[in-house]
Amino acid sequence: MFVFLPIFVMADKTFNDGKDLANNYIYSLPEYSRYLKTNGNQPFGFDGTKVTQVDGFSTGGFLSTKEYERSKNGNSSYLAPGIEYWLINRQRLNIKSEPINNDSNMMSGVRVTEYVLHGARVKGAGTQTTPWEFVDGYTVKIGTTDRTKGTISESYEHVYPNSETAYDFSLKLTGKYNVNIEECLKNKNGKFEKVSENGNKIQYKVTKVISDFICNIDLGASCNKVKFTNNGKGTGGMDGKSLYYKYGSGWYNDEKCSSSVTPSSITKPTRSGYIFLGYKTTDKIIIDKDLKLYSKYNDESITNNLTATAEWDGYFTTYITELYNSGLDGLTKDSHNNIRYNGKNPNNYVTFNGEQWRVVGVFVDSGEPKVKLVRENNIGSFVFDSSVRGVNNGYGINQWGPTETYTGADLYILLNDTYYLSKIGTCYVGRDNKTKSCDFRSTGIKSETRNLIANTTWNAGATNIYFSNVTSIPNASQFYDGEHSNNSGKKCSGGDDCNDGVTRNAKASGYVGLIGASDYKYAGGKNSYLYHDESMWLLSIYCHEGSGRAMYSVYTSNVQNDSSKVGNVNCTGESQNVYPAVYLKEDTIRVSGNGKSSNPYIISR
């Protein structure tokens, strides 16, 4: 119901100015806060059937046209004092008591309406000579000291002397705090008796109130027990032990949260071949590897005692090794103890750099086991190296990485600079230093991907003439031995094709390289996932007796049905397709996936 305050009409206000006055008017009458609703968003509108909220009116309102019409008895109404004032639907009641439409920027009087609190008592007859008056009572308010931690509602009640009334106080806490209403209500000027409790709603009967009182509850962070377990996997750490957590304060040794613990002093569990990721609980609370606790919903939210189970994920190397040990995915191990995928379409797909790559295998030839990947699609056709016509007849040099007197092959620089750093650059595409502009800003290695790539040693030793039993194309093991040797790719000493003057070095560090001929052969050659029915450079040096510019490659026109054929020996200055390869850092983990094209591996660190 509505009540009209003692001062009804104030002249010369626009509609919006009148609205501001209505919203603030209640605060000018603090003695009435015992009887009137002072909280916002009250429904001051009325459309003839129901009350509604009206935009902009919160703690005070105007009459509506429908209310005025309902108040009429014949042609008269107690709401028509013969003075103009605004109606809430932007009409104006003129001096003839007629609702008319006007520009809301016009000036008119203001008549404020307010809601009376439920249960407010009055005395009198409601006549002009004996108007109703509010009966004085007491205010009982239960609230919280910090509303960001939680609220208690309905918390504002009007209590009359000698009454016995039950009031509901609903707790709406953020879930991180403890509340003790009984402690707050002790020794107050009244008697509180708990009638019922259901979840966060507590009902109290309030009696014998003799004065106003406000009970502000100081919400304290809860101290909750967290029991840790490795779940039978891994050793050490907090396995079988417990800590206590208090929101905003951190970890403690005791159930009263009085003896704090520094997370950095706690030993983490270990498990051979696996990375400790942190802990998970059944309450959707996550505790990371540094014992930072958080939730998907509220940071550091914890509402009850928890069991935290250690989370592990295997290194990608370990995962593939376990697949091999289980005889899965057609994995094989070569004579050098490297695990490899082979065949036409093994389950070795991986999403890497936002693209599809393939896992070549797990390699132990560079110390710690590393996973080697190769891009599924080429990045373009480029020469291995090129030179001016006066050096090796313009066909470049078969030296992969830099030496004391040489910056490295053009392809080495392209892959480890322009492509690796996703830049625009100059790429070599033909004999006699023929170039073109190339742009790898969208297809190069992304900055977030570089964190996964190891800077490792790439082996580029020569093969063929160093084996007396090799008459044509070496086999996979011979290629491997040659690539990992220190054999030079140059034995000649003069002539137009052998005048580069560069000392060969069979080892070179870098982030990006190529697969070797041994990789191609071990995978199955033409009958493998590494065959693309197009030319492809291999990181395998061919030592020609009369030149210093020969490399092995897959050259489609010369590939025969015999899967043992690598293809052809090509000049470094010929343009062929490039399929980048990388080694992953040792601590790379498999996040998800099974290697199928429909569910590729997702990896991270």
URUR-V461436 format. One line per field, one symbol per residue. ss: DSSP state (A for helix, B for strand, O for the rest). phi: phi as a letter, one per 40 degrees, with the letter a starting at -180 (. if undefined). psi: psi as a letter, one per 20 degrees, with the letter a starting at -180 (. if undefined). Layout:
ss=???
phi=???
psi=???
This chain:
ss=OBBBBBBBBBBBBOAAAAAAAAAAAAAAOAAAOOOBOOOOOOOOBBOOOOBBOOOOOOOOBOOOAAAAAAAOBOOBOOOOOOOOBBOOOOBBBOOOOOBBBOOOOOOBBBBBBBBBOOOOOBBOOOOOOOOOBBOOOBBBBBBBOOOOOBBBBOOBBBBOOOOBBBBBBBBBBOOOBBOOAAAAAOOOOOBBBBBBBBOOBBBBBBBOOOOOBBBBBOOBBOBBBBBBBOOOOOBOOOOOOBBBBBOOOBBBOOOOOOOBBOAAAOOOOBOOOBBBBBBBOOOOBBBBOOOOBBBOOOOOOOOOOBBBBBBBBBBAAAAAAAAAAOOOOOOBBOOOOOBBOOOOOOOOBBBBOOBBBBBBBBBOOOOOOBBBBBBOOOOOBBBOOOOOOOOAAAOOOOOOOOBOOBOOOAAAAAAAAAAOOOOBBBBBBBOOOBBBBBBOOOOOOOAAAAOOBOOBBBBOOBOAAAOOOOOOOOOAAAAAAAAOOOOOOOOOOOOOOOOOOOOOOOBBBBOOBOOOAAAAAAAOAAAOOOOOOOOBBBBBBOOBOOBOOBBBBBOAAAOOOOOOOOOBBBBOOOBBBOOOBBBBOOOOBBBBOOOBOOBOBBBBO
phi=.cbbcdbcbbcgbcdccccccccbccccbdccccbbcbccgccccabhbacacbdgbbbaabcbdcccccccbgbbaccbcgbcacbccgcbccccgbcbcaccccbacbbcbbccccgcbbbhbgcccbccbcccabcbbbbbcacccibbacbbbbbbdgcbbcbcbccbbcgbbbbbcdccccfccibbbccaabgcbbbbcbbfcbacabbccccbccbbcbcbacfgbgbggbdgbbbbbbdgbhcbcbccfbbcbcdccccccbadgbbcchbbbcbfcbbccbgcbabcbbdfcabacbbbbcbbacddccccccccccgbggcbbccbgccbcagcaccbcacaggbcbbccibbbcbhcdbcbbbccbcbhbaccabacdcbfggcgbcbcccbcbachcdcdcdccbccccfbcabbcbadgfcbacbbbcbbcccdccdcccccbcbcbccbdccbcccbacccdccdccccccbcccbbcbahccabcgcccbcbacicbabccccccccchfccbcccbfacacbcacbcccbabbbbcacbdcbcbcccccciabbcdcccacbbcbabcccccbccagbgcdcaccbbab
psi=qqqprhogpprmprghhhghgghihhiimhiiihiqpiqalqniqpjhhqqqqppipgjqarqrghgghhipncjqqijnjjpqqqqhkjrpoaijlppqprpiirprrpopqqqpqpipqrraijrhhmrqqppqaqpoppaqhoihhrrpqoioqppqpjqnqpqpoppnriiiqqpnhhhhiqkrmrppppgrpocjpppqpprlpirqqpoopopqqqoqpopqqikjprrabjpjrqrqpppihbqririjlhoqpohiippqqqppjqpohbqqrikkppoaijkpprrigppkppirqqpopppqpqqhggghhhgghjkqjkqrprijjppqqrrgmrmkqpopkjrprqpgappjikdqpqppqqphqrjrprqgqrrrhiokkjjaplpfaqahjpirqhhggghjfgghjlrpapqpjrqkkprqpqokhhiapqghhhiipqorppplqrffiiohjohdprrghggggghjajpqjoirjrrhjlkhjppqpiqpqrhpbrqrhhggghijchkriipjkrqpqqmpppophjrkkqqqroogiiprhoiipgerpqqhjqprqpnqqqpqqhjpqpgrrjiqhimqppqa.
